[in-house]
Amino acid sequence: MATLNRADWYDIARDTNWTPRYASVEEIFPDEMSDAFGLTVEQWEAYDEPFKISYREYVAVQSKKDADAYSVKAALARANFFDKAAPGWISILKMHYGAICLAEYIAVLGEAKMARFGKAPGMRNMATFGSLDEMRHTQIQLYFAHENIHKSRQLDWGLKTYHTQNWAGIAGRAMLDDVILGRDAATMSIMLTFALEQGFTNLQFLGLAADAAKMGDYSFSNLISSVQTDEARHAQIGTAALKVLIANGKKAQAQQAVEIAFWRNWRLFFSLTGPAIDYLTPLEHRHQSFKEFVHEFIVAQFERAIEDLGLDRPWYWDFFLDTTNYYQHSGHLELWFLRQTLWWNPAGGVTPAERAWLEEKYPGWNQRWGRLWDVIADNVQHGRQDKLFPATVPMLCNICGLSIGGIPGQGHHVKGHWTDYGERRYYFCSAPCKWIFDIEQQRYAGHKSIVDRLLAGDIQPGTIDGTLEYMGLFPGERGDDADDYAWARSALPPMNDRSAGHADAAAGL
């Protein structure tokens, strides 16, 4: 008997809506789990997913992807790339696995929520495959991370990060809880698959795979490419949902959901990818700056995506663009200074050649940031170990969980943002973070950053060592300078042996 073409049966097979007889539609699709926008099942039936795939096709494609990824890994196992790679690149791998592996698992739960509570049959169908995608991403990245765990205990944080009270893990978990686990299926389809996956992770994996190939890390490059091709498919779930919402008069609510998620994702994205591109990647393998990457792959493409849908640019768009000039630099300096609280070893990335590159990509970098690294280098040269680590933890934003900082010295334009709610004052790094808090104050008020916990006496003893143990970081896991401070010893002569003019010349001014 002849086999039907997929186009002849696909729409019928994926249309799984029915007329319930033993329970009401409200009981099957409660608003708090299904649709905070209040659309009917009939309105959601207009949902048209851009990617069409059957289960048989899905299994065939995915099995080949897995076979390719694992075979490349096996073929390259004897090359010992991990032992030969630049320390900065190894730090990128550790940072990626710790931040991403279990974030993929949280996405499993998000996709499963859409598969169960999405009112649109097409959404349920795509999310079913999406949930399988995210489970695969979790498993394969944990497997790759575990390969070298006997060489560095820091790789164990691929599994450990979100099970600890590490400050970076708290920030990441809070964002994921907000945009995934704490939202209904319709809102989450926008926040997770459109704002996060289409806006950031899809492009993040493209860039990371390309950089890995340039580094000669073909095993990791193939892994990330394998993950990215899945992301490109289920990242479209939210696009189709936005079309339905806008067509039914819900543009304002959809716009707000996009703006909340985009900013929350941006605050974490720059703190990981910014230092990786501008500082941790070996200089000879850098092909563009983080700012150039963001403007090419996020600004242009995301802006085009929202315009095609009839949405507006987020109200904070100009501020967002301005932050691409400095967020990654302040973030990297702070991550390096707080390296004991991380599960990877940040590289300084400020040798004379690297500083020249940074000055070329970010005119004025030496005047703003280079002089701060000069002080650190001078402390290294004179053995002032007590000045190479913080005496306390920094002030953290009560929304994104990252520090409240900006441009140092001349050009400093950080403003105070706070809201009084209940019996306390909440502080924020920026106007967008304050705006997010003020929209739903009760949603966010109960969350406590590591600073809140320290001040509340939850961390005992309230010392640096006590805080590190509270965060689950023990000797052998705590971060340190990836190059053992070689950049500081060779980059500049001791500060007290050079005049201001020599300092300017050494800084490349």
N, C-alpha and C positions, 0 to 999 in steps of 0.2 A: 504494500500500500504506500502511496506517495506521502512524503512528509510535508506538512503544511509549512509555508514560510512563516517566520516569526510575526511579521506584520499582520497575518491573518488571525492570530489567536492571542497576541500579547495583551491588548487592551481588555479583552474578556477575562483573561487569566489573572490580571493584576487588579481588577475591579472587585474588591472583596467587601464592599459595603453591602449591608443587608437591612431588612426591616425587623428590628428586634421585637420579640413577643413576650419575653419573660422578664425583661428589665427595660427601664426607660433609657433614652439616649443620654440623658443627664447622668444616669448611674454608670453607663458604659464609658462615657467621655466627660468626667467631671472637669469643670473649668480650671480648677487649680492644677490639674495634671495635664489637661488637654489643650485648652485655648482660652487665654485671658482676654482675647479680643472679642469673644462672643459671636463668632460666625457660626452658621448652621452647617450641618453635614452636607446639605445640598450645595451651599456656597463653596465648600472646600472641594467638591467634586470637580471643579474647574481646574484644579491643580494638575499641571502637566510637567512631569519630570523630563529634563533634557536628555538624560542618559537612560537608554532602554537596555535591559539585560535580563536574561533568564537565569535560573539557578544552574542549569547545565553549563551554560556559557561561563558563568561566574566561577564555578569549580574548575573548569578546564584552564581558564586564564590564571587563576590564583595558584593552582598547583604548579604551573610552569614558572611563575614568579618565584615561588619558594625554591623550586629546584635550581633555578639560576642563581639565586642569592647564596644558598648553602653550598653549591658546587664551586662558586668563585671563592668563597671563604675557605673551603677545603683545599682548593688548588693553591691558594696563597699562604696557607698556614705555615709552611716552612720558610717563608721569606722573612719572618720575624720583623714585620714592619713596626710593630709596637716598640721594639727595643731600639730601633734605628731612627724613629721619627723625632722631629724637633719637639722639645718639651712643651712649647706653646700649643702645638697641634694635639698632643696627648691631653692637655688640659681641656681643649675644646671637646674631645671625645667624652671625657669624664663629666664635664658640665652638661653636655647634651643628654647622655644617658640618665644622669640623676634628675634632670628637669623634665625629660620627655617620656621615659618608659612608662611610668605609672600614670602620667597625664593621659596617655593613650588608653589606659584601662578605665579611667574616669569617663573618657569619651565612649567606651563600650556601653556604659550605663546610660549615657545621654542618648546614644543612637537607639538603644533598647526602649527607652521611654517614648521616643518618636514612633518606633515600630509598634508599640502597644497603644499609645494614646493619641497619635496623630489622626485627625478626622479624615484626612485625604488618603484614599487608597494608594496613590502614587507615592506619598510620603512614607507610608508604612512599608511599602515594598522597597524603596531605596534605603530606608533606615535599617531594614533587616540585613541587607548586604553591608551597610555601613557598620553595623555592630560586629559582623564577622570580620570586616576590614580591621577595625580597631583592636580586636582580640589578636589578630595576626600581628599587627604592629607591636603590641605589647610583648608578645611571646618572642618574636624574632629579634627585637632590640635587646631584650633581657638576655637572650641566648648569646648574642654577639658581645654584650658587655661582660658576661660571665667568663668569656674565653680567656681573658687576661687577669682575672681577679686574683690569681695567685701571685701576680707581679705587683699589684697595687690594691690595697684594701679600699681605696677611694672608689673603685669601680663597683663596690658593693652598694653604693648609694643609688645605683640604677633601680634597685628594689627598695632601698631604705628611706629615701628622701621624704616621701609623703607620709611615712609612718613615724616620723620624728617631729620634734618641736623646733627644728632648725628655722631660723628667721626667714631664709629664702624659701624653704618648704612651706612655711605658714603663708607667705605672700602668694605663692603659686596655688596652694590649696584653696585659699580664700577666693581667688579669682575664678578658679574652675568650679568651685561650689556655687558661686554667684551666677555664672553664665550657663552652667550645665545642670547641676543637681538641684539647684533652688528655683528653677524656672519650669513653666509648663512647656509642652511639646512644641507649640507654635512659636512662642517667644524664643525658646532654645534653638529652634531651627535657624533663626536669624542670628542669634548671638554666637552659636557654635560654628555652624557650617558656612555662614556668609561672612560675618565680621572676623572670626578667628581663622577658619581654615582657608577660605578664599582670600581674605584680606592679608593673612600673615603666614600661616604654616605651609600652605601650598608653595608659596614663593620662597619661604625659608628653606624648605627641603631642596628646591631647585638650586639655590645658591650654595648650600652646604654640599650637595652632591658634586657640583662643579669644582668647588674648592678642594674636596677630597681627591678628585681625579688629578688635579694639578699637583697635589702633594704626593701622588703615587699611592694613596690609600684606596686602592681599587675595591677592596672588600667592603669598606664603609661606604664608598661612593655607590656601589651596586645595591647595598642595603637601603640607603636613603632614597635612591631612585625607585626602588621597588615599592617603598612606602608612599612616595609622592604620587605615583600613578593611581593609587587608590584614593588618595586625598582629592585628586582632581575630579573624581567622579562624585563622591558623596558630598563634596563641598558645594555642589549645585542644589542641594535640598532646600537651602534657605532662599535661593534666588527665585525658585518657583513659588515658595510660600509668600515672599514679598509681593509678587505679582498678584496673587489672590487677595492679599490684605489691601493693597493699594486700590485694586478694582472695586473693593467693597467699602471704601471710605475710611480706611484705617491707616492712612499715610502718616499722620502725626504720631500715632503710637508706634508704628514700625520705625519711623525715623528716630525716635527716642531710644528704642532698643538697639538700633545700629550704633548710635552715638555712645551709649553706655559701654557696649561691648568693645567697640573699636578702641576707645581710650584705655580701658582696662587691659586689653591685649597689648597695646602699644607700650604701656609702662613696663610690662614684663619683657616684651620682645626686645626693646633697646638694651635692657640690662644684660641680656644674654648674648644676642647677636652683635650688638654694637662693639663691645670689647673683643669678641672673636674676630671680627673683620678688621678692625682698626689697630689691634694690639697683639692678639695671640697668634694670628696667622703669620708665618715667616714672611719677611719682607719680599723676598724674591717670588713669592706665590700670590701676592696681593695684586688683583687686577682692577679693583675699584675701592673707593672708600665706603664706609657705612652710609654716609649721606647720599652718595651717588647711587648706591644699591637701593635705598629707600625710595628715592625720587624716581628711579627707573622702574622698579618692580612693584612698589606699593602705591605711591602717590598717583602715578599715571594710570595704572591698571584699576586700582580701587575707585579712583575718581571717575573713570569711564564706566565702571560697573554701576555705581550709584546713579550716575546721570542717565544711563540707559534705562534704568528702572523708573526714573522720574523722581528720585529722591534728591534732597539737597546735600551739599557738603556739610559735614558736622559744623556746628556753630563755632567750635574752637579751632577750625582748620588752619588759620594763619598762625596761631600759637603752636600748633602741632608741627607745622613746617619749620618754625623758628627753632624748636627743640632739637631738630636734626643737626644743628650746629654745635650743640654742647652737651646734650643729655649723656651720650655715650662716653664722653671724656670725663665728666664728673663721676659717672657711674663706674667707670673702670678704675679711676683713682681710689674710689671708696672701696670697691671690691678688693683691690690689691691691699689696701691698708687693713681691711677686715678679713684678710685671707685665712686666718685661723678659724673663722666661722664658716668656711666653705669646704666642699668635698673635692675640690680641684686646686691646682697650684697656678695662680695667675702669673703670667709673664709680665714683666715691666713694659716691654715693648717700646723702650725709649732710648735705644742706642743712638749715637749721632746720626747714622743713616736713617733710622726710623723717625727720628725727630725732624729730619729734613723732609721726609715723605709726609709727615703729619702737617708740617708747616705749608707744604705745597697744596695739600688737600683742604686744609683749614687755615687760611691766612690769619695770623695772630695767635696761633696755637702756642708758640714758644713764650709769648708775653703773658698769656693767660695760664697755661698749664705747665710749660717747661720749667719755669722758675720754681714751681712746687716740687717737681721731680728733682730739681737741683738740691733742694733742702734734704730730700730723702737720701740722695746719693751722698751728700756730705755726712749725714748721720751714719750711713753704712761705712764710709771710708774711715770715720773716726770711732767706729765700734760702739756707737750709742744705741745699743739694742733696745733700751727702754723706750726710745723714740720711734721705733719701727713698728710698734703695735699700739693699738688704742688702749686708753685707760678705762673706757666705758663704751657702751653701744650708742650709736647715733640716734637722733630723733627720727622716728619713722611716721610716714603718712598713715592715717587711720582708714584709708580706703585701699590703696595699692600695696601698702606694707613696705614701700621703699623709702629711701631717705629724703629728707627735705633739703635740697641743695640746688646749686646752679653754677653760674659763672663766678669764679673767684676774683677778687680785686676789682680792677677797672672793668666796667661792664656788668658788674653785679646788679641783678635786677630781680632777685627773689623777693616775693612778697608774702606776708603772713596771711594764711587762710584758716579760718576756724569757724566752728559752729557750736553753740551751747545747746545741749540736749540732755534732758534728765538732770542728773546731779554732776555732770562733768562737761569739760570742754574737749572737743575733738579737733585735732590739727591735721592739715592737709598740705600736700606738696604743691598743689596747683588749683586753679579755679575749676577745671574739669572734675578733679577728684572731689572737691567740695560740692559741686553741682550734683554729682552722682549720689553722695551721701544725703543731701537735702531732699532729693526726690522721694526716697523711702528711708527715712531716718531709723525707723524701728527695725528694718531689715539688717542694718549694718551696726547698730549701736552696741550689740552684745559681743562683737568681735574684739579680741585683744591681741595686739602686736606683742613682740618679745619685750619691747620697752614697757608696755602696760603691765605685763606679767612681772617684770623686774620691780617696778614701782609698787605693785600690789603685794609683793612679798611671796609670790608663787615660786620664785627661784631662790633656792637656798643651797649654799651660801650665795649671797648676792655679789659675787666677785666674778672676774673674767673666767677663772677656771670653773666656778660653779655654773656659770652661764653656758660654757662650752659643753659641760657634762649634761646639763638640762637639754641642750640641743642635740644630744646624741653623738657628739664628736669626741673621739678619744684619740690618744696618741697613735700615730700611724695613719690617721684619717684627716687630721686637720691640715688645711692648706698652708703652703709657704711659697716663697718666690720660686718660680719654675726653673730659673737659671742660676739659682743659688747666688743671686745678687751680682753676677758677673758684669751685667750692664752698668751697675753703679760704680764698680771698682775701676772700670776701664773707660767709661764715657767721658769723665771730666776730672781735672786735677782737683785736689782738695779745695773747698770753697775759700778758706782763709789764705790760700796761696795764689789767688787770682784776683785781679781788680775787677771792678764792675764792667770795664770795657772787655776784659778777657771773658767774663761771664757771658756778656752779650754775644761775643764772637762764638763761644762754645755752644751757645744755645741756638745759633744759626740766625740771629736777628740782623 
